[in-house]
Amino acid sequence: MTQGTTQGTVTRANLRTPTAAAIAGIVFSILLILVLWLLRISVPDDPQEPGSWLNSKSGTVAVAVNLVPFAGIAFLWFIGVLRDRLGEREDKFFATVFFGSGLLFLAMLFSAAALAGALIISFEAAPAQLIDSATFHFARAAAYSLMTIYTVKVAGVFMITTSTIAVYTGFAPRWLAILGYALSLLLLFGSYYLSWSFVVFPMWVLAMSAFILVDDLRAKAVVRTNLQLRG
């Protein structure tokens, strides 16, 4: 085996380690929390508002919209590495729902971000005509519905399947899986009443990722200690 082949194999292995999954999950969580915070301080909760925030907060919303793709890339990496780590232990039924709900979540998140970005671009082209127009209300209502009805529900399904896989495979502690079940119920049935409920999804992914990272670092430390004792 050549040196280049060996180095390439090691690189691919490093990209598929639990640490890689943990880092991707942490990056996703931080970026999505930042996006939600920027939107929270810029856009009113009322989907029927006239759009006056476009006059003063369009720049902040534009930053949030442009952060969404990076969060999505990190989330895809998180899903991919988790599936690779599960390997043959992965149940086909739950694996399909896990992967499908993750992709649906990203598709709807990107769609809502695209609608918000379209509003900002349209406002820059014709600010007076857009505010409180039928076009604005349609795009605003569509983005609101995507996030608060569909995206948040799919996020709950992702949490349920991930928690179930964690219970059966043991890649995460049972208490974290139980917490995932509880928070997923909040997303599925309480998101209509609690506008901030969506933030529990990135917070849960952050907790999951932090545990995977700490557990992997602890395991590596034990291996290094054993090697030193043998040497």
C-alpha positions in Angstrom: 0.0 0.0 0.0 1.4 3.4 -1.0 1.8 6.3 1.4 -0.8 8.3 -0.5 -3.4 5.5 -0.2 -2.7 5.0 3.5 -3.0 8.8 4.1 -6.3 8.9 2.2 -7.7 5.9 4.2 -6.8 7.6 7.4 -8.4 10.9 6.3 -11.7 9.2 5.4 -11.6 7.3 8.7 -11.1 10.6 10.6 -14.1 12.2 8.8 -16.3 9.3 10.0 -15.3 9.3 13.7 -17.8 10.1 16.5 -15.8 13.4 17.0 -16.7 14.4 13.4 -20.4 13.8 14.1 -20.2 15.7 17.3 -18.5 18.7 15.8 -21.0 18.8 12.9 -23.9 18.6 15.4 -22.4 21.4 17.5 -21.8 23.6 14.5 -25.4 23.0 13.3 -26.9 23.7 16.7 -25.0 26.9 17.2 -25.8 28.2 13.7 -29.5 27.4 13.9 -29.8 28.9 17.4 -28.1 32.0 16.1 -30.5 32.1 13.1 -33.5 31.7 15.3 -32.3 34.5 17.6 -31.6 36.9 14.7 -35.1 36.2 13.4 -36.7 36.5 16.9 -35.3 40.0 17.4 -36.1 41.2 13.9 -39.4 39.7 12.8 -42.7 39.9 14.8 -44.4 36.7 15.7 -47.7 37.8 14.1 -47.8 36.3 10.5 -50.3 39.0 9.6 -48.0 41.9 10.4 -47.6 44.4 7.5 -43.8 44.0 7.1 -42.6 47.2 8.6 -39.5 45.3 9.9 -38.2 45.4 6.3 -37.3 49.0 6.7 -34.9 48.5 9.6 -34.2 44.8 10.1 -33.8 43.5 6.6 -30.0 43.3 7.0 -30.3 41.2 10.1 -32.7 38.9 8.5 -30.4 38.6 5.4 -27.6 37.5 7.7 -29.8 34.8 9.3 -30.9 33.6 5.8 -27.3 33.3 4.6 -26.4 31.3 7.7 -29.0 28.6 7.0 -27.1 26.8 4.2 -24.1 26.3 6.5 -26.3 25.0 9.3 -27.8 22.6 6.7 -24.5 21.3 5.5 -23.4 20.6 9.1 -26.7 18.8 9.8 -26.2 16.6 6.7 -22.7 15.7 7.9 -24.2 14.9 11.4 -26.7 12.6 9.9 -24.2 10.9 7.6 -21.6 10.2 10.3 -24.2 8.9 12.7 -25.5 6.5 10.1 -22.0 5.3 9.3 -21.3 4.7 13.0 -24.4 2.6 13.4 -23.5 0.4 10.5 -25.1 -3.0 10.6 -26.9 -2.2 13.9 -29.1 0.2 12.0 -32.7 -0.9 11.7 -34.0 -0.4 8.2 -37.4 1.0 9.3 -36.1 3.5 11.7 -33.1 4.3 9.5 -35.5 5.2 6.7 -37.6 7.5 8.9 -34.5 8.9 10.5 -32.9 9.8 7.1 -36.1 10.8 5.5 -37.2 13.2 8.3 -33.7 14.7 8.3 -33.9 15.5 4.6 -37.5 16.8 4.9 -36.4 19.0 7.8 -33.6 20.5 5.7 -35.8 20.9 2.6 -38.5 22.8 4.4 -36.0 24.9 6.4 -34.3 25.9 3.1 -37.7 26.7 1.6 -38.7 29.0 4.4 -35.3 30.7 4.2 -35.6 31.1 0.5 -39.0 32.8 0.9 -37.5 35.2 3.5 -34.6 35.9 1.2 -37.0 36.6 -1.7 -38.9 39.1 0.4 -35.7 41.0 1.2 -34.7 41.0 -2.5 -38.1 42.2 -3.5 -38.1 44.9 -0.9 -34.8 46.2 -2.2 -36.3 46.4 -5.7 -39.6 48.0 -4.8 -39.8 48.9 -1.1 -43.0 51.0 -1.3 -45.0 48.5 -3.2 -44.0 45.4 -1.2 -44.9 46.5 2.4 -48.4 45.4 3.3 -49.0 44.0 -0.2 -50.8 40.8 -1.1 -47.4 39.4 -2.3 -45.8 40.1 1.0 -48.6 38.5 3.0 -48.5 35.4 0.8 -44.8 34.9 1.2 -44.8 35.7 4.9 -47.7 33.3 5.6 -46.0 30.6 3.5 -42.7 30.9 5.4 -44.5 31.0 8.8 -46.6 27.9 8.0 -43.5 26.0 6.7 -41.6 26.7 9.9 -44.3 26.5 12.6 -46.4 23.7 11.2 -44.3 21.5 9.0 -40.6 22.0 9.8 -41.1 21.8 13.5 -43.2 18.6 13.3 -40.6 16.9 11.1 -38.0 17.9 13.6 -40.1 16.2 16.3 -40.2 13.0 14.1 -36.4 13.2 13.7 -36.0 13.4 17.5 -38.3 10.4 18.0 -36.4 8.2 15.6 -33.0 9.3 16.7 -34.0 8.6 20.4 -35.4 5.2 19.4 -32.2 4.3 17.6 -30.2 5.5 20.6 -32.2 3.2 22.9 -31.7 0.1 20.8 -28.0 0.7 19.8 -26.7 2.5 22.9 -24.8 5.2 20.9 -26.3 7.7 23.4 -27.4 7.4 27.0 -31.0 6.4 27.8 -31.8 9.6 29.7 -30.9 11.7 26.6 -33.2 9.5 24.5 -36.0 9.9 27.0 -35.4 13.7 26.9 -35.7 13.5 23.2 -39.1 11.8 23.4 -40.4 14.4 25.8 -39.1 17.4 23.7 -40.5 15.8 20.5 -43.9 15.7 22.0 -43.5 19.4 22.8 -42.7 20.1 19.1 -45.5 17.9 17.8 -48.3 19.1 20.0 -47.2 22.3 21.7 -45.5 24.3 18.9 -48.8 26.0 18.0 -49.0 27.5 21.5 -45.3 28.1 22.2 -43.6 30.2 19.5 -40.2 29.5 21.0 -40.6 25.8 21.1 -38.6 25.2 17.9 -35.4 26.1 19.8 -35.5 22.9 21.7 -34.5 21.0 18.6 -31.0 22.5 18.1 -30.6 22.5 21.9 -31.2 18.7 22.0 -28.9 18.1 19.1 -26.3 20.2 20.9 -26.7 18.0 24.0 -26.5 14.8 22.0 -23.4 16.1 20.1 -21.7 17.2 23.3 -22.2 13.8 24.9 -20.8 12.0 21.8 -17.8 14.3 21.8 -17.0 13.8 25.5 -17.6 10.1 25.3 -15.3 9.7 22.3 -12.5 11.8 23.9 -12.8 9.7 27.1 -12.6 6.5 25.1 -9.5 7.7 23.3 -7.9 8.7 26.5 -8.5 5.2 27.9 -6.9 3.7 24.8 -3.9 5.9 25.1 -3.5 5.1 28.7 -3.6 1.3 28.0 -1.1 1.7 25.2 1.3 3.5 27.5 0.9 0.9 30.2 1.7 -1.9 27.7 4.6 0.0 26.4 
